[in-house]
Amino acid sequence: MAQNLATKLFRPPVFVQFASLRSSVQASLRSGCVFRAAAAGRHYSSDPPPEKISRFPIPYKKDLPYDIVELMEEVESKGGFLPNVFKVLSHRPAEFRAFFAYYNELMNKETGRLTKADRELIVVATSIHNKCLYCVVSHSALHRIYSKKPTLSDQVTVNYENADLSPRERAMLDFAMAVCRCDTITEQHFQSLEEVGFDREDAWDIAAIAAFFAMSNRLAHLTDMRPNLEFYNMGRVPRDKSKDAGQVKKE
């Protein structure tokens, strides 16, 4: 079960980005081109973090239930690092399970008209309104990967109303922000969505994502959760597939 959940939480495109990041580090180490400052600050997720990622204690793996450890190890193995949200929320195992079960239902469902990039963009827009550093940084990274658009999430972070959005994306974010701000939802909101191809079930999905991440944003505030450094550069520069192929041959 943990393996299935891990696979759904981070689909292959994300694994590829994580793996590419890790392979580039390994290549730099082999070539001796790692800058001293970077080497001095380098750490791996199995090591104690160099900075505090939460104001609450982070449990040791040996003290966690087996299913949670299994999920965390699967995510780290496939992604190359373990996102800090897993570490921070493991402070309360029962809530950890509930959180990721609902996350999976909202963000990885195969039905409806929302793409994975759409879902991530909703998280970015509403999380910046809620001033959540962790969710803005981590979900901007995921949006860049799924959308193949390296700058759109940055534009949305500054001001989604001035971003280069399609009419469909703009209507989606207008509705998500209305839910995020606790505006009174009227028939006009639904009509605006329907005009660009969404139906009422899609409206529920948009609203549920905005609502769920309002909770997530506030948990991040409570814990002072910090994003992994790996998230900042993910998806910004297209991978050089020829280099990846050459690397595979060498190994």
C-alpha positions as CSV (number, residue, x, y, z in Angstrom):
1,M,0.0,0.0,0.0
2,A,2.8,2.4,0.9
3,Q,4.5,1.7,-2.4
4,N,1.3,2.4,-4.4
5,L,0.8,5.6,-2.5
6,A,4.4,6.7,-3.0
7,T,4.0,6.1,-6.8
8,K,0.9,8.2,-6.9
9,L,2.3,11.0,-4.8
10,F,5.2,11.4,-7.2
11,R,4.5,10.4,-10.8
12,P,7.4,9.4,-13.2
13,P,8.0,13.0,-14.5
14,V,8.8,14.1,-10.9
15,F,11.0,11.0,-10.3
16,V,13.0,11.9,-13.5
17,Q,13.6,15.4,-12.2
18,F,14.7,14.2,-8.8
19,A,17.0,11.5,-10.5
20,S,18.4,14.1,-12.9
21,L,19.3,16.4,-10.0
22,R,21.0,13.5,-8.1
23,S,22.9,12.3,-11.2
24,S,24.2,15.8,-11.9
25,V,25.6,15.9,-8.3
26,Q,27.2,12.5,-8.7
27,A,28.7,13.5,-12.0
28,S,30.2,16.7,-10.5
29,L,31.7,14.7,-7.6
30,R,33.3,12.3,-10.1
31,S,34.7,15.1,-12.2
32,G,36.0,17.0,-9.1
33,C,34.0,20.1,-10.1
34,V,32.0,20.6,-7.0
35,F,32.6,24.0,-5.4
36,R,33.9,24.0,-1.9
37,A,31.1,26.0,-0.6
38,A,28.5,23.6,-2.0
39,A,30.4,20.6,-0.8
40,A,30.7,22.0,2.7
41,G,26.9,22.5,2.8
42,R,25.9,19.3,1.1
43,H,23.7,16.9,3.0
44,Y,21.6,13.9,2.4
45,S,18.1,13.2,3.7
46,S,19.4,10.3,5.8
47,D,21.7,12.7,7.6
48,P,20.6,15.2,10.3
49,P,19.4,18.4,8.5
50,P,21.8,21.3,8.7
51,E,19.0,23.7,9.6
52,K,15.8,23.3,11.5
53,I,12.9,22.4,9.3
54,S,10.2,22.5,12.0
55,R,9.7,23.9,15.5
56,F,8.3,20.5,16.5
57,P,10.5,17.4,17.0
58,I,11.2,15.2,14.0
59,P,10.9,11.6,15.0
60,Y,13.6,9.1,14.4
61,K,12.7,6.4,11.9
62,K,13.1,3.7,14.4
63,D,10.3,5.3,16.5
64,L,7.8,5.5,13.6
65,P,5.2,2.9,12.5
66,Y,6.4,0.6,9.8
67,D,3.9,1.7,7.1
68,I,5.1,5.4,7.5
69,V,8.7,4.4,7.3
70,E,8.0,2.3,4.2
71,L,6.2,5.2,2.5
72,M,9.0,7.6,3.3
73,E,11.7,5.3,2.1
74,E,9.8,4.6,-1.1
75,V,9.4,8.3,-1.8
76,E,13.0,9.1,-1.1
77,S,14.2,6.1,-3.2
78,K,12.2,7.2,-6.2
79,G,12.6,10.9,-5.8
80,G,16.2,11.2,-4.7
81,F,15.3,13.1,-1.5
82,L,12.5,13.2,1.0
83,P,10.3,16.3,1.0
84,N,10.3,17.9,4.4
85,V,6.6,17.7,4.7
86,F,6.9,14.0,5.3
87,K,9.4,14.5,8.1
88,V,7.4,17.3,9.8
89,L,4.0,15.6,9.7
90,S,5.4,12.3,10.9
91,H,5.3,14.0,14.4
92,R,1.7,12.8,14.4
93,P,1.4,9.4,12.6
94,A,-2.4,9.1,12.5
95,E,-2.7,12.6,11.1
96,F,0.1,11.9,8.7
97,R,-1.9,9.0,7.2
98,A,-5.1,11.0,7.0
99,F,-3.3,14.0,5.4
100,F,-1.6,12.0,2.6
101,A,-4.7,9.8,2.0
102,Y,-6.7,13.0,1.2
103,Y,-3.8,14.6,-0.6
104,N,-3.7,11.6,-2.9
105,E,-7.4,11.7,-3.6
106,L,-7.3,15.4,-4.5
107,M,-4.1,15.6,-6.4
108,N,-3.8,12.3,-8.2
109,K,-7.3,11.4,-9.2
110,E,-7.8,10.3,-12.8
111,T,-11.3,11.7,-13.3
112,G,-12.5,15.2,-14.1
113,R,-11.1,17.9,-16.3
114,L,-8.3,19.2,-14.1
115,T,-4.8,18.2,-15.2
116,K,-2.0,17.7,-12.7
117,A,-0.5,21.0,-13.8
118,D,-3.9,22.7,-13.1
119,R,-4.0,21.2,-9.6
120,E,-0.5,22.4,-8.8
121,L,-1.3,25.9,-10.1
122,I,-4.3,26.1,-7.7
123,V,-2.0,25.3,-4.8
124,V,0.5,27.9,-5.8
125,A,-2.1,30.7,-6.2
126,T,-3.9,30.0,-3.0
127,S,-0.7,29.3,-1.0
128,I,0.8,32.7,-1.9
129,H,-2.4,34.3,-0.7
130,N,-2.0,32.4,2.6
131,K,1.7,33.3,2.7
132,C,2.9,29.7,2.8
133,L,6.6,29.5,1.8
134,Y,6.7,25.7,1.8
135,C,3.7,25.1,-0.4
136,V,4.6,27.9,-2.8
137,V,8.1,26.7,-3.4
138,S,7.4,22.9,-3.5
139,H,4.2,23.1,-5.7
140,S,5.8,25.7,-8.0
141,A,8.4,23.1,-8.7
142,L,5.8,20.4,-9.4
143,H,3.9,22.8,-11.7
144,R,7.0,23.5,-13.7
145,I,7.6,19.8,-14.2
146,Y,4.0,18.9,-15.1
147,S,3.3,22.0,-17.3
148,K,6.8,22.3,-18.9
149,K,6.4,26.0,-18.3
150,P,9.4,27.2,-16.3
151,T,8.1,30.8,-15.5
152,L,4.3,30.6,-15.2
153,S,4.2,29.6,-11.5
154,D,6.6,32.5,-10.7
155,Q,4.2,34.9,-12.4
156,V,1.3,33.5,-10.4
157,T,3.3,33.8,-7.2
158,V,3.8,37.6,-7.9
159,N,0.2,38.3,-9.1
160,Y,-1.9,35.7,-10.9
161,E,-4.1,38.4,-12.4
162,N,-1.1,39.6,-14.5
163,A,0.2,36.2,-15.3
164,D,0.2,34.7,-18.8
165,L,-2.8,32.5,-18.1
166,S,-5.3,31.0,-20.6
167,P,-8.9,32.0,-20.1
168,R,-9.5,28.5,-18.7
169,E,-6.7,28.8,-16.2
170,R,-7.8,32.3,-15.2
171,A,-11.4,31.2,-14.5
172,M,-10.1,28.2,-12.5
173,L,-7.8,30.4,-10.4
174,D,-10.6,33.1,-9.9
175,F,-12.8,30.4,-8.5
176,A,-10.1,28.9,-6.4
177,M,-9.2,32.3,-4.9
178,A,-12.9,33.0,-4.2
179,V,-12.9,29.8,-2.1
180,C,-9.6,30.7,-0.5
181,R,-10.8,34.1,0.5
182,C,-14.0,32.7,1.9
183,D,-16.0,34.8,-0.6
184,T,-19.7,34.1,-0.9
185,I,-20.0,31.5,-3.7
186,T,-22.8,32.3,-6.2
187,E,-24.2,30.9,-9.4
188,Q,-22.1,33.4,-11.3
189,H,-19.0,31.6,-10.0
190,F,-20.2,28.3,-11.4
191,Q,-21.3,30.0,-14.7
192,S,-17.8,31.5,-15.2
193,L,-16.3,28.0,-14.9
194,E,-18.9,26.4,-17.2
195,E,-18.1,29.0,-19.9
196,V,-14.5,27.7,-20.2
197,G,-15.4,24.0,-20.1
198,F,-15.6,23.0,-16.4
199,D,-18.6,21.4,-14.8
200,R,-19.8,21.3,-11.2
201,E,-17.8,18.3,-10.2
202,D,-14.7,20.2,-11.4
203,A,-15.8,23.1,-9.3
204,W,-15.9,20.8,-6.3
205,D,-12.3,19.6,-7.1
206,I,-11.0,23.2,-7.4
207,A,-12.7,24.2,-4.2
208,A,-11.5,21.0,-2.3
209,I,-7.9,21.6,-3.3
210,A,-8.1,25.3,-2.2
211,A,-9.7,24.2,1.1
212,F,-7.3,21.3,1.8
213,F,-4.2,23.5,1.2
214,A,-5.6,26.3,3.3
215,M,-5.3,23.7,6.1
216,S,-1.8,22.6,4.9
217,N,-0.7,26.2,4.7
218,R,-1.7,26.8,8.3
219,L,0.1,23.6,9.4
220,A,3.2,24.9,7.7
221,H,2.9,28.2,9.5
222,L,2.4,26.4,12.8
223,T,5.4,24.2,12.4
224,D,7.6,26.8,10.5
225,M,8.1,24.1,7.8
226,R,11.0,24.9,5.5
227,P,11.2,23.7,1.8
228,N,14.0,21.4,0.7
229,L,16.6,23.3,-1.3
230,E,16.2,20.8,-4.1
231,F,12.7,22.3,-4.9
232,Y,14.0,25.7,-5.9
233,N,15.7,24.7,-9.2
234,M,13.5,21.8,-10.2
235,G,11.9,22.2,-13.7
236,R,13.6,25.5,-14.5
237,V,16.0,24.2,-17.1
238,P,15.0,21.4,-19.6
239,R,17.0,18.2,-19.1
240,D,19.7,17.5,-21.6
241,K,18.6,14.0,-22.7
242,S,21.8,13.4,-24.6
243,K,23.8,13.8,-21.4
244,D,21.5,11.5,-19.5
245,A,21.9,8.9,-22.2
246,G,25.7,9.2,-22.1
247,Q,25.6,9.0,-18.4
248,V,23.6,5.7,-18.5
249,K,26.1,4.2,-20.9
250,K,29.0,5.1,-18.7
251,E,27.4,3.5,-15.7
